Amino acid sequence: MKSDIRSIEYKDLGKIVEGLSEKRFRTDQIFGWLHAKGAESFDEMTNVPLSLREAFAREYEIYPVKVNRVLKSAHDGTGKYLFALHDGNLIESVLMRYEHGNSVCISTQVGCRMGCKFCASTIDGLVRNLSAGEMLGQVYGITKETGERISNIVLMGSGEPFDNYDETVRFIRLITDERGLGLSARNITVSTCGIVPGIRKFAGEGLPVTLALSLHACTDEDRKRIMPVANRYGLDEVMDACRYWFEKTGRRLTFEYSLIGGVNDRDEDAKGLASLVSGLNCHINLIPVNPIEERNYVQSPKQAVLAFKNKLEKNNINVTIRREMGRDIDGACGQLRRRVLKEEGR
Ligand code: SAH
């Protein structure tokens, strides 16, 4: 299989160009075509000599991330994109329109092996990792389809970023490269279910992104019931890693807490959560759980969500309730992909 050229960082592309005895400015041209202009073939690179394009095409490929379906929410302008990869795998991404700009939620893996009980992405397990180029392809594809600028990226689609660590870091380096899209790292959020070695390593990458930690419960016992990863990394370790992240990067953390009716929305949960994060510079994002067909979890009633928020606020904790977007278009992780796979009888 040919190498995926979109996954190659600028400095490494430079070495390839040098190895072909080509002038240095060719690196900027090719990198610009790939990452600023979103070229999908070498043929598009019209200011690059044909011989050089052919030399590249012999060894490298721009693997397609092709729009397969787009669903647009009738309520809020949210768009759900299903993309087909070169091997026929399907992945999904979401475009969310906010006042402060467009945000895209991308997938980092085909499927997921983390096994969270409320999540649709994990039901059929992990199929494969995405390359950095395939993560970029989701952003480039949506940019092309809408003709709009994307200013924020959240790695909160299907997959666990730290289960695909190297490609995730490469993706962030490529998308923040000013010779490409040049997105600000501060506008990128990486969400993890709590892979402790990943968090610690990531703290040392020198990337000023936001880290979001999926908590969803405040005791190990409760967390194990809904998140199998809790059997590997206890809350003590996870919270230590979060404190380490803050010490190392100085960046405020986000904790995600999906509220499930009768499971983690009790009085004691709010109290436990408040004491768990006390003293940490953080923000809590409450997400009303998005019920999936395969599980019988239900949302907490609106009143319970508000009461939960109030209890946290009384403890001087920064908290917001995530606005639900795209409920009418299979908004939650992995739902659209599952539906289409089923329809196609796969
Ligand atoms: N693997 C990463 C990122 C992907 S999921 C992680 O676990 O953080 C992004 C967020 O959505 C996580 O907090 C996840 O727990 C949550 N989530 C997944 N399915 C959900 C659902 N049906 N309802 C509400 N939140 C969900």
Boltz pocket constraint, residues with backbone or C-beta under 6 A from the ligand:
constraints:
  - pocket:
      binder: B
      contacts: [[A, 114], [A, 116], [A, 118], [A, 119], [A, 120], [A, 155], [A, 156], [A, 157], [A, 158], [A, 159], [A, 160], [A, 161], [A, 191], [A, 192], [A, 193], [A, 194], [A, 212], [A, 213], [A, 214], [A, 215], [A, 256], [A, 257], [A, 258], [A, 287], [A, 288], [A, 289], [A, 290], [A, 291], [A, 292], [A, 332], [A, 333]]
      max_distance: 6.0
